[in-house]
Amino acid sequence: MTAVSLQNITKTYGETRAIDNLSLEIASGEFLTLLGPSGCGKTTTLRAIAGLVVQDSGSVKIGGVDLSAVPTHKRNIGMVFQSHALFPHMTVADNVAFGLRMRGMAKDQREAEVEKALDLVRLPGYGSRFPSQLSGGQQQRVALARALVINPSVLLLDEPFGALDRKLRETMQVELRELTRRIGITAVFVTHDQEEALMLSDRIAVMNAGRIEQLGSPAAIFEAPATRFVADFMGVANLIRARVAAVNGAHVNLEAGSLRLLAPRVDGLSAGGEIDVAIRAERMALDAAGMAGENAARGRILSAVYHGNLTTYEIDAGGQRLTAREASAPGTGGTRFRAGDEVTLRWAPEAVRVLLS
Amino acid sequence: MLKTRTGILLLAPAIVLMVALLVLPVGYLIRFSFYLGQTGVQTSGGFTFANYVRLFGDGFYLAILWKTLWVSFVVTVVSAITGYPLAHFMWKAAKRWRAPFTILVLSPLLVSIVISSYGWIVILGNNGVVNQLLQFLGLTTAPVKLMYTNFAIVVGLVHIVTPFMVLSILAALEKIDPLLNEAAATLGANRFRTLWHIILPLALPGIGAGTTIVFCLAISAYVTPAVMGGSGPNFITTLIYHQFVTLFNWPFGATVAAVLLAVALTVVFLYVRVLSRLGAAAPAAR
């Protein structure tokens, strides 16, 4: 069943189109992430669902009801903001109870619900504290409890962990994932962090310039980016402009300068055409010996950067700049090769992803 | 250790100034109130409470004291009711309008109080704009006495003190995270309930500061009651002036001044305590 349905939403600010004719269906109980760089329209889209932004055209439906003309306070949504937006003059319990109070729930019933909600976010007994007496992670948990206690039709999260440090952020991500699955709530999450999106989501909508560039499961977005923008945003280091040399059987032969590539065949390719291909850096294997050939290139190491568990090499392969990443070898001072070393790069045909132009 | 010494050094000029210009003269004045007056600074007899007995035993003086407190209270309430919406409007207005609006709000203070008080005569006098309008509309046949009344003092004082109220409240409003409005809306609060449950409680420190300042300004105002309140001493400040300048009875004038000071301090002290108890519920945000 569809929980949230956006149909042909457009929102312009002056000359810029923050949302450009966007349509999206979110299934009941689904965790969907709007992922993209700042200014891509992800937050505006979330705010349009909340009614905090009114679209110029198109409709927002929640639970099958068109809410386009309904103000925020009548939409029954739960929202968590990056800066938590807790009411500083109220206790944790009063913050969580606020939405129930606005719905006219009796006091003793409210207290029971607040207690349940605080248990849910693992903050039992914190009701009498004030937000300023809590840590950043605890504040964000209270904000989550406040949004969930009203039993909203959809939970909206606007970069809720953006202000937290890395370790705490990871803990909160695991908790949020577990919690939303357990209570089965429909959630729309906004982030610019691809790792966060991959880890939390059932589906990811990668956004660019007010449009959805690609919509799919985390694995599909990561393994099979559809466009150059998505591939770049998902951290694919090698984006190569190539010419189709030949199409035969299950494969296509591509050429990019001196590089020769073999890739799985996709529809709509013809010999002589120009296309983009993406190869993830970790799919490139490095060897000291070897020869150039199909899906293999000789090159010279330009730089070797040690990141701890991984090492990234920049390689000049006959004028083509390539990036390879591998697990750091123990006992080698971190890096197997150094700048100036001659190496051979190899990759499998399946590692070569042909992108739509 | 160094911190304490630096603190004392930084405070020293202000302390010297306060002691020399405020504490010593006021102390001297209060000392006056415990002696009987001859003429001017001359006193007779020994230490006595006679001035206080006279002040609190005479209905005439008590009436002036009550009137001063009542008018100042009304001025405070009226300026809060007119000042809050103005401050809220400025808070919500686009940033580029902030400076022009601030100048507009401060404009009553750009004109001398004496001039603006006389200006009110043109509006509130028997032949003033308001009375001419009332008669033109046929609502009255004879002029209504507006000038030289408590109403006139309230109007004149509200005009002068409202800027202090507006700027105090605006300062508090500006500390409020605008996202709180949106958070309240997502939780089901309409604009009125958001104002009542979220914005007003958070603006309370500003309203508290504004009302304290305004009450103190009103209770100690001299020019407006003197010009707009009519002849004779009718306000505690004009009574003090009357005693010092017209009757040349410094000790009794000093007694009235001491009572004014005591009343003002007591009211402010009690008020701040009530406010801090209301505010103590929420410890200061980080």
Chai-1 contact restraints between the chains, C-beta under 6 A:
chainA,res_idxA,chainB,res_idxB,connection_type,confidence,min_distance_angstrom,max_distance_angstrom,comment,restraint_id
A,A50,B,T186,contact,1.0,0.0,6.0,A-B,restraint_1
A,L52,B,E182,contact,1.0,0.0,6.0,A-B,restraint_2
A,T72,B,A185,contact,1.0,0.0,6.0,A-B,restraint_3
A,T72,B,T186,contact,1.0,0.0,6.0,A-B,restraint_4
A,H73,B,A185,contact,1.0,0.0,6.0,A-B,restraint_5
A,H73,B,G188,contact,1.0,0.0,6.0,A-B,restraint_6
A,H73,B,A189,contact,1.0,0.0,6.0,A-B,restraint_7
A,H73,B,N190,contact,1.0,0.0,6.0,A-B,restraint_8
A,I77,B,T186,contact,1.0,0.0,6.0,A-B,restraint_9
A,M79,B,T186,contact,1.0,0.0,6.0,A-B,restraint_10
A,F81,B,L179,contact,1.0,0.0,6.0,A-B,restraint_11
A,A85,B,L179,contact,1.0,0.0,6.0,A-B,restraint_12
A,A85,B,L180,contact,1.0,0.0,6.0,A-B,restraint_13
A,A85,B,A183,contact,1.0,0.0,6.0,A-B,restraint_14
A,F87,B,I198,contact,1.0,0.0,6.0,A-B,restraint_15
A,P88,B,A282,contact,1.0,0.0,6.0,A-B,restraint_16
A,P88,B,A285,contact,1.0,0.0,6.0,A-B,restraint_17
A,H89,B,P201,contact,1.0,0.0,6.0,A-B,restraint_18
A,H89,B,L202,contact,1.0,0.0,6.0,A-B,restraint_19
A,H89,B,A282,contact,1.0,0.0,6.0,A-B,restraint_20
A,F98,B,L187,contact,1.0,0.0,6.0,A-B,restraint_21
A,G99,B,L187,contact,1.0,0.0,6.0,A-B,restraint_22
A,G99,B,G188,contact,1.0,0.0,6.0,A-B,restraint_23
A,M102,B,L187,contact,1.0,0.0,6.0,A-B,restraint_24
A,M102,B,G188,contact,1.0,0.0,6.0,A-B,restraint_25
A,M102,B,A189,contact,1.0,0.0,6.0,A-B,restraint_26
A,R103,B,G188,contact,1.0,0.0,6.0,A-B,restraint_27
A,F130,B,A282,contact,1.0,0.0,6.0,A-B,restraint_28
A,F130,B,P283,contact,1.0,0.0,6.0,A-B,restraint_29
A,S132,B,P283,contact,1.0,0.0,6.0,A-B,restraint_30
A,S132,B,A285,contact,1.0,0.0,6.0,A-B,restraint_31
A,S132,B,R286,contact,1.0,0.0,6.0,A-B,restraint_32
